[in-house]
Amino acid sequence: MSSEVELQSELQSLSKRLEDRLSIVHFAWSFGLGCVAFMGVGVGIKLFVDSIRTPTLAFVLLLIGMACAVMAAVRLTRGLKLFAAEGRDFQRFLTVRSELGLDRPQLPSA
């Protein structure tokens, strides 16, 4: 009986953890920062190519673009780690549900 109570409490804690998919937030930030990095570096390179003198704004844009690229990589790494942990938690959640018998099909009553 105590193992069933432990499984119920584990099921509740797993369901609380799986309510928020934080990996999606990291993936969204990574995509946004990647777009900003791509545009910043592109505009900076375009300024270097088109200008006669060395453009100061191009250095700023390249620096911002590179910083955004690094942050996008960091966010992507965090998102992938969280995604793997969420996958493990979901597999454990399914296992606990099957151990408790919550996923057994109901027979139709006559």
Residue pairs with C-beta under 8 A, 6 or more apart in sequence:
4 100
7 96
7 99
7 100
8 100
10 92
10 96
11 93
11 96
11 97
11 100
14 89
14 92
14 93
14 96
15 93
17 89
18 86
18 89
18 90
18 93
21 86
22 82
23 79
23 80
23 82
23 83
23 86
24 79
25 79
26 75
26 76
26 78
26 79
26 82
27 75
27 76
27 79
29 71
29 72
29 75
30 72
30 73
30 75
30 76
30 79
31 72
33 68
33 69
33 71
33 72
33 75
34 68
34 69
34 72
36 64
36 65
36 68
37 65
37 66
37 67
37 68
37 69
37 72
38 65
39 65
40 61
40 62
40 64
40 65
40 68
41 61
41 62
41 65
41 66
41 69
42 65
43 58
43 61
44 57
44 58
44 59
44 60
44 61
44 62
44 65
45 58
45 62
47 55
47 57
47 58
47 61
48 54
48 55
48 58
51 58
94 103
97 103
